[in-house]
Amino acid sequence: MAPFPDMTGDLKSRMPDLRGRLLANQTLDPFTWFRVGGPAQALFMPEDQSDLAYFLKNLPADIPLTVIGAASNMIVRDGGVPGAVVRLGRGFNDVAIKDEHRVLAGSAILDVLVARAAQKAGIGGLAFLSGIPGTIGGALRMNGGAYGGETKDVLIEAYGVDRQGNMRTYSNAEMGFSYRHSGISDDVIFTGALLQGRAGDSELIAAEMAEIKAKREASQPRNRTGGSTFKNPPGQNAWKLIDDAGCRGLTIGGAQVSELHCNFLINLGDATAADIETLGETVRERVKVHSGVTLEWEIKRIGIK
Ligand SMILES: Cc1cc2nc3c(=O)[nH]c(=O)nc-3n(C[C@H](O)[C@H](O)[C@H](O)COP(=O)(O)OP(=O)(O)OC[C@H]3O[C@@H](n4cnc5c(N)ncnc54)[C@H](O)[C@@H]3O)c2cc1C
């Protein structure tokens, strides 16, 4: 795959005070749950929120910007992602217990670690997060939810940096949440969230989390997948429509519709992003022919083919 022109030298000279790592043509596949995908033209890993704000303030407006979390809901296409890709890590990984059963979490921390911190502190209402493999940033963008809980049910406010480099705070209402969606502009990068839990019993919450884990392990593949591929159409289950259209186990190249849960696509080991996306589009066509329903992708697809 031909790499993109290296623009990191130019960016660094515009940003002499940048502290985070900025890498040219960094391959993204190890960072994605599917383990597929091409390079980022410029991958930036900021040190902290002010480093991120400085980067965005000085990033020319015509350079496309993409943010990835754990990439557990994402196909990064084989041709890679032009422009700047931001991946948050250290510096956005803190979790702190606050008064009134609240939890303040950085956006790069995994949801399961937030659920565990809350459980240890005897804070209930956040155990559902333990079933979602992504980060808090991804949960804010996707209104992540499982087992009866959704991000919108527990969010007090979210913190972020906009494309111009301004620090912003968004109330729950301003987040414009709907099913697996937030209405906040795609070029806002979330940096943290204040979550509201409730008084709970640590042991009971631990049992609840263990039950979620067991249910997950019995019913879903966990690795080399992107979670639910398509949104459930109102009043219907995507997996049932896919099963009825005869797609369970359907294989294209190294990608397969999971036998365990047919709204999940899996990388059998040597899939390309193109195999996975083509398989998804094939499923959509077969479901449309079989039941007349047009499935909508839940998985985000980024980059060029
Ligand atoms: C095995 C498995 C099971 C899953 N089960 C569930 C489930 O039960 N419920 C559920 O809701 N989801 C589920 N998912 C999907 C996925 O885990 C969630 O959507 C999760 O919230 C995505 O988080 P992420 O950090 O991986 O985001 P990514 O996949 O990296 O990104 C998803 C979107 O969020 C954006 N984003 C990521 N970080 C930020 C940030 N800091 N600021 C702004 N935007 C950001 C990205 O640009 C992209 O648009 C599952 C996935 C897998 C692999």
The ligand as an SDF file (V2000), in Angstrom:
LIG
                    3D

 53 58  0  0  0  0  0  0  0  0999 V2000
  -17.4350   -7.6650   21.1570 C   0  0  0  0  0  0  0  0  0  0  0  0
  -18.1080   -6.3280   21.1010 C   0  0  0  0  0  0  0  0  0  0  0  0
  -19.2630   -6.1160   21.8060 C   0  0  0  0  0  0  0  0  0  0  0  0
  -19.9090   -4.8560   21.7620 C   0  0  0  0  0  0  0  0  0  0  0  0
  -21.0360   -4.6580   22.4940 N   0  0  0  0  0  0  0  0  0  0  0  0
  -21.6080   -3.4460   22.5150 C   0  0  0  0  0  0  0  0  0  0  0  0
  -22.7730   -3.1950   23.3080 C   0  0  0  0  0  0  0  0  0  0  0  0
  -23.2770   -4.0620   24.0060 O   0  0  0  0  0  0  0  0  0  0  0  0
  -23.3130   -1.9540   23.2910 N   0  0  0  0  0  0  0  0  0  0  0  0
  -22.7820   -0.9550   22.5470 C   0  0  0  0  0  0  0  0  0  0  0  0
  -23.2950    0.1660   22.5880 O   0  0  0  0  0  0  0  0  0  0  0  0
  -21.6820   -1.1550   21.7750 N   0  0  0  0  0  0  0  0  0  0  0  0
  -21.0990   -2.3680   21.7460 C   0  0  0  0  0  0  0  0  0  0  0  0
  -19.9980   -2.5740   20.9590 N   0  0  0  0  0  0  0  0  0  0  0  0
  -19.5120   -1.5080   20.0900 C   0  0  0  0  0  0  0  0  0  0  0  0
  -18.4660   -0.5800   20.7200 C   0  0  0  0  0  0  0  0  0  0  0  0
  -17.7640   -1.2380   21.7660 O   0  0  0  0  0  0  0  0  0  0  0  0
  -19.1120    0.6990   21.2590 C   0  0  0  0  0  0  0  0  0  0  0  0
  -19.7200    1.4380   20.2300 O   0  0  0  0  0  0  0  0  0  0  0  0
  -18.0840    1.5970   21.9420 C   0  0  0  0  0  0  0  0  0  0  0  0
  -18.7650    2.6490   22.5840 O   0  0  0  0  0  0  0  0  0  0  0  0
  -17.0740    2.1710   20.9540 C   0  0  0  0  0  0  0  0  0  0  0  0
  -16.0320    2.7460   21.6910 O   0  0  0  0  0  0  0  0  0  0  0  0
  -14.5770    2.8870   21.0470 P   0  0  0  0  0  0  0  0  0  0  0  0
  -13.7400    3.5950   22.0190 O   0  0  0  0  0  0  0  0  0  0  0  0
  -14.0720    1.5540   20.6070 O   0  0  0  0  0  0  0  0  0  0  0  0
  -14.9000    3.8010   19.7950 O   0  0  0  0  0  0  0  0  0  0  0  0
  -14.3480    3.6290   18.3060 P   0  0  0  0  0  0  0  0  0  0  0  0
  -14.8360    2.3550   17.7250 O   0  0  0  0  0  0  0  0  0  0  0  0
  -12.8980    3.9040   18.2840 O   0  0  0  0  0  0  0  0  0  0  0  0
  -15.1160    4.8310   17.6050 O   0  0  0  0  0  0  0  0  0  0  0  0
  -16.5170    4.8010   17.4560 C   0  0  0  0  0  0  0  0  0  0  0  0
  -16.9660    6.2270   17.1330 C   0  0  0  0  0  0  0  0  0  0  0  0
  -16.6970    7.0340   18.2590 O   0  0  0  0  0  0  0  0  0  0  0  0
  -15.8520    8.1160   17.9020 C   0  0  0  0  0  0  0  0  0  0  0  0
  -14.9700    8.3870   19.0230 N   0  0  0  0  0  0  0  0  0  0  0  0
  -14.1490    7.5360   19.6920 C   0  0  0  0  0  0  0  0  0  0  0  0
  -13.5090    8.1710   20.6710 N   0  0  0  0  0  0  0  0  0  0  0  0
  -13.9070    9.4480   20.6270 C   0  0  0  0  0  0  0  0  0  0  0  0
  -13.5940   10.6260   21.3740 C   0  0  0  0  0  0  0  0  0  0  0  0
  -12.7170   10.6170   22.3830 N   0  0  0  0  0  0  0  0  0  0  0  0
  -14.2040   11.7900   21.0270 N   0  0  0  0  0  0  0  0  0  0  0  0
  -15.0850   11.8390   20.0130 C   0  0  0  0  0  0  0  0  0  0  0  0
  -15.4340   10.7780   19.2630 N   0  0  0  0  0  0  0  0  0  0  0  0
  -14.8420    9.5990   19.5760 C   0  0  0  0  0  0  0  0  0  0  0  0
  -15.1070    7.6700   16.6560 C   0  0  0  0  0  0  0  0  0  0  0  0
  -14.6750    8.7560   15.8670 O   0  0  0  0  0  0  0  0  0  0  0  0
  -16.1960    6.8630   15.9710 C   0  0  0  0  0  0  0  0  0  0  0  0
  -17.0700    7.7110   15.2770 O   0  0  0  0  0  0  0  0  0  0  0  0
  -19.3490   -3.8220   20.9900 C   0  0  0  0  0  0  0  0  0  0  0  0
  -18.1550   -4.0440   20.2770 C   0  0  0  0  0  0  0  0  0  0  0  0
  -17.5360   -5.2790   20.3310 C   0  0  0  0  0  0  0  0  0  0  0  0
  -16.2520   -5.4870   19.5880 C   0  0  0  0  0  0  0  0  0  0  0  0
  1  2  1  0
  2  3  1  0
  2 52  2  0
  3  4  2  0
  4  5  1  0
  4 50  1  0
  5  6  2  0
  6  7  1  0
  6 13  1  0
  7  8  2  0
  7  9  1  0
  9 10  1  0
 10 11  2  0
 10 12  1  0
 12 13  2  0
 13 14  1  0
 14 15  1  0
 14 50  1  0
 15 16  1  0
 16 17  1  0
 16 18  1  0
 18 19  1  0
 18 20  1  0
 20 21  1  0
 20 22  1  0
 22 23  1  0
 23 24  1  0
 24 25  2  0
 24 26  1  0
 24 27  1  0
 27 28  1  0
 28 29  2  0
 28 30  1  0
 28 31  1  0
 31 32  1  0
 32 33  1  0
 33 34  1  0
 33 48  1  0
 34 35  1  0
 35 36  1  0
 35 46  1  0
 36 37  1  0
 36 45  1  0
 37 38  2  0
 38 39  1  0
 39 40  1  0
 39 45  2  0
 40 41  1  0
 40 42  2  0
 42 43  1  0
 43 44  2  0
 44 45  1  0
 46 47  1  0
 46 48  1  0
 48 49  1  0
 50 51  2  0
 51 52  1  0
 52 53  1  0
M  END
$$$$
